[in-house]
Amino acid sequence: MRLIAEDLAARRGEDLIFSGVSFTLAAGEALVLIGRNGSGKSTLLRVVAGLLRPEAGRVEAVFGDGRESRPAREVSHYLGHRNAMKQELTVVENLTFWRDFLGDVQGGVSLSIDEAAETVGLGGITHLPFGYLSAGQQRRFAMAKLLVAHRPVWILDEPTAALDASADQMFAGLVHTHLSKGGIVIAATHQPLGLNDAKTLVMKGFEYREMEEMA
């Protein structure tokens, strides 16, 4: 699978945030967005995830020899600043909803809820209401959403912000495993997350630099 974006542009209200953004990612590749605050990193991620309609351009997943394509949103997980979990529901209820709502894509194999909880280091407490958990535990279970429904593209917006070093290391392992199995990652992050060989895209608002290999 390849993820192809061509000449993307986006507005926030009346303001054009960026234009002319293009990139292509193959299976196993990652792209890191960098740039000053307000340069459009989060907006670009939301456009790719299908949460915002682009002003211009397209982004889609292309399979095999290119005869089959799907909108990127149909093959993507989005992990933004919010956890997107109901406080009053248990962890199991929350993860069951996301598993059933998203489903597996292209024959991928997901983890069970118990396996996902163990993977993020929180096995044995999935029966608790999500709102009872600490902020760090809530964030780890938000990461578990990526594991209970297989989707080849992970879109990550500062996924480990304000978490401790152990959580950074744990999530970096998840990202590395996802890439090693042919997944694709697009991230805006100040943490390495094991993305040392990633391509970079420098967002400058209306302008951007071509992708280049991260030093």
Secondary structure per residue as TSV (DSSP state, phi and psi in degrees):
chain	resnum	aa	ss	phi	psi
A	1	M	-	360.0	143.4
A	2	R	E	-122.4	146.9
A	3	L	E	-108.5	120.6
A	4	I	E	-121.4	124.2
A	5	A	E	-116.6	132.8
A	6	E	E	-129.4	119.4
A	7	D	E	50.9	46.6
A	8	L	E	-72.6	141.8
A	9	A	E	-139.3	151.8
A	10	A	E	-148.6	149.2
A	11	R	E	-115.5	152.4
A	12	R	E	-122.9	105.6
A	13	G	T	66.9	-124.8
A	14	E	T	-92.1	-5.8
A	15	D	E	-94.6	131.8
A	16	L	E	-79.0	118.3
A	17	I	E	-84.2	-44.9
A	18	F	E	-154.4	163.9
A	19	S	E	-152.5	159.3
A	20	G	E	68.6	26.6
A	21	V	E	-88.0	124.7
A	22	S	E	-135.7	144.4
A	23	F	E	-163.1	160.0
A	24	T	E	-134.0	132.3
A	25	L	E	-126.3	133.9
A	26	A	E	-97.8	170.6
A	27	A	T	-55.9	132.8
A	28	G	T	87.8	1.6
A	29	E	-	-104.8	154.6
A	30	A	E	-129.6	151.2
A	31	L	E	-129.4	126.5
A	32	V	E	-107.7	127.5
A	33	L	E	-92.1	131.3
A	34	I	E	-130.7	159.4
A	35	G	-	150.7	166.1
A	36	R	S	-67.9	164.9
A	37	N	T	-58.9	136.5
A	38	G	T	84.0	5.3
A	39	S	S	-82.4	-9.0
A	40	G	S	109.1	10.9
A	41	K	H	-61.8	-54.3
A	42	S	H	-64.6	-36.8
A	43	T	H	-63.5	-42.9
A	44	L	H	-62.0	-43.1
A	45	L	H	-60.3	-41.1
A	46	R	H	-69.6	-32.1
A	47	V	H	-66.1	-46.3
A	48	V	H	-61.8	-38.9
A	49	A	H	-74.3	-9.4
A	50	G	T	84.2	11.3
A	51	L	S	-83.8	-21.4
A	52	L	S	-127.7	141.9
A	53	R	-	-82.6	129.1
A	54	P	-	-69.0	149.3
A	55	E	S	-69.5	-33.5
A	56	A	E	-157.4	162.8
A	57	G	E	89.5	-177.9
A	58	R	E	-146.3	157.1
A	59	V	E	-143.7	125.6
A	60	E	E	-149.6	159.0
A	61	A	E	-96.0	130.5
A	62	V	E	-116.1	130.3
A	63	F	E	-109.3	147.3
A	64	G	T	56.6	-126.9
A	65	D	T	-85.3	10.2
A	66	G	T	95.8	0.1
A	67	R	T	-77.6	-20.3
A	68	E	E	-117.5	132.7
A	69	S	E	-142.5	154.3
A	70	R	E	-140.4	152.0
A	71	P	E	-56.9	142.5
A	72	A	G	-56.4	-34.6
A	73	R	G	-61.2	-25.8
A	74	E	G	-78.5	-11.2
A	75	V	G	-123.8	16.7
A	76	S	E	-119.9	145.7
A	77	H	E	-100.7	140.9
A	78	Y	E	-121.0	121.7
A	79	L	E	-118.6	101.5
A	80	G	-	-100.8	-155.9
A	81	H	S	-71.9	-26.3
A	82	R	S	-98.0	153.4
A	83	N	-	-81.2	-20.9
A	84	A	-	56.8	46.2
A	85	M	-	-131.3	143.3
A	86	K	-	-79.3	126.3
A	87	Q	T	-62.2	-37.2
A	88	E	T	-82.9	-13.9
A	89	L	S	-87.9	154.0
A	90	T	B	-70.9	166.6
A	91	V	H	-60.0	-43.5
A	92	V	H	-58.9	-44.9
A	93	E	H	-63.8	-41.9
A	94	N	H	-63.2	-49.4
A	95	L	H	-68.8	-32.1
A	96	T	H	-63.8	-41.0
A	97	F	H	-59.2	-50.2
A	98	W	H	-66.0	-37.0
A	99	R	H	-60.6	-47.1
A	100	D	H	-74.1	-35.8
A	101	F	H	-70.9	-42.8
A	102	L	H	-85.4	-46.9
A	103	G	-	69.8	170.2
A	104	D	-	-86.6	147.4
A	105	V	S	-113.8	137.9
A	106	Q	T	53.7	41.7
A	107	G	T	71.5	13.4
A	108	G	-	-68.0	157.9
A	109	V	-	-109.6	122.2
A	110	S	-	-98.1	169.7
A	111	L	-	-91.3	154.8
A	112	S	-	-69.8	165.7
A	113	I	H	-61.5	-42.4
A	114	D	H	-63.9	-41.5
A	115	E	H	-64.3	-41.3
A	116	A	H	-64.2	-40.6
A	117	A	H	-63.1	-42.0
A	118	E	H	-63.9	-39.3
A	119	T	H	-63.6	-35.6
A	120	V	T	-91.2	8.7
A	121	G	T	82.2	22.1
A	122	L	-	-133.9	38.2
A	123	G	T	-65.0	147.0
A	124	G	T	93.3	-4.4
A	125	I	-	-124.3	17.6
A	126	T	T	-70.9	-10.9
A	127	H	T	-80.5	-10.7
A	128	L	S	-80.4	149.5
A	129	P	B	-60.4	139.4
A	130	F	G	-57.4	-37.1
A	131	G	G	-67.8	-15.0
A	132	Y	G	-79.9	-14.4
A	133	L	S	-84.2	158.2
A	134	S	-	-69.0	165.1
A	135	A	H	-60.1	-39.6
A	136	G	H	-66.7	-40.9
A	137	Q	H	-65.6	-39.7
A	138	Q	H	-61.6	-40.7
A	139	R	H	-67.3	-38.7
A	140	R	H	-62.3	-40.7
A	141	F	H	-71.0	-28.9
A	142	A	H	-62.7	-37.8
A	143	M	H	-64.9	-33.5
A	144	A	H	-62.3	-23.0
A	145	K	H	-56.6	-33.1
A	146	L	H	-66.3	-20.1
A	147	L	H	-99.1	-22.7
A	148	V	H	-87.7	-10.5
A	149	A	S	-139.4	115.4
A	150	H	-	-73.3	123.3
A	151	R	-	-137.7	132.9
A	152	P	S	-71.5	-21.3
A	153	V	E	-109.5	123.9
A	154	W	E	-106.3	124.9
A	155	I	E	-112.4	115.0
A	156	L	E	-123.1	123.1
A	157	D	E	-114.3	99.3
A	158	E	S	46.4	59.5
A	159	P	T	-67.2	-24.7
A	160	T	T	-113.1	18.1
A	161	A	T	-56.4	132.0
A	162	A	T	70.6	9.8
A	163	L	-	-96.6	164.2
A	164	D	-	-80.3	173.6
A	165	A	H	-62.7	-34.7
A	166	S	H	-66.0	-36.8
A	167	A	H	-68.5	-39.0
A	168	D	H	-57.4	-47.7
A	169	Q	H	-64.9	-42.0
A	170	M	H	-60.9	-46.9
A	171	F	H	-69.5	-35.1
A	172	A	H	-58.6	-37.9
A	173	G	H	-64.2	-39.8
A	174	L	H	-63.0	-43.0
A	175	V	H	-64.2	-45.3
A	176	H	H	-59.6	-44.7
A	177	T	H	-62.7	-42.8
A	178	H	H	-59.7	-45.2
A	179	L	H	-66.9	-38.8
A	180	S	H	-65.5	-22.0
A	181	K	T	-95.3	12.2
A	182	G	T	93.2	10.4
A	183	G	-	-74.6	171.3
A	184	I	E	-125.4	140.3
A	185	V	E	-129.2	133.5
A	186	I	E	-123.2	124.9
A	187	A	E	-140.1	143.2
A	188	A	E	-111.0	111.5
A	189	T	-	-157.1	148.4
A	190	H	S	-98.2	-2.2
A	191	Q	S	-100.3	148.5
A	192	P	-	-64.4	-39.6
A	193	L	T	53.1	24.5
A	194	G	T	70.3	21.9
A	195	L	-	-103.1	40.1
A	196	N	T	-65.6	-26.1
A	197	D	T	-100.2	14.0
A	198	A	-	-71.9	156.0
A	199	K	E	-78.1	158.8
A	200	T	E	-124.9	149.4
A	201	L	E	-130.8	117.0
A	202	V	E	-90.6	113.6
A	203	M	E	-88.1	131.4
A	204	K	E	-130.8	30.0
A	205	G	T	78.8	-113.2
A	206	F	T	-72.6	-19.5
A	207	E	E	-118.7	158.9
A	208	Y	E	-155.2	155.5
A	209	R	-	-89.9	153.9
A	210	E	-	-61.8	153.9
A	211	M	-	-60.7	143.5
A	212	E	E	-143.1	158.5
A	213	E	E	-68.9	136.7
A	214	M	-	-67.0	134.5
A	215	A	-	-67.4	360.0
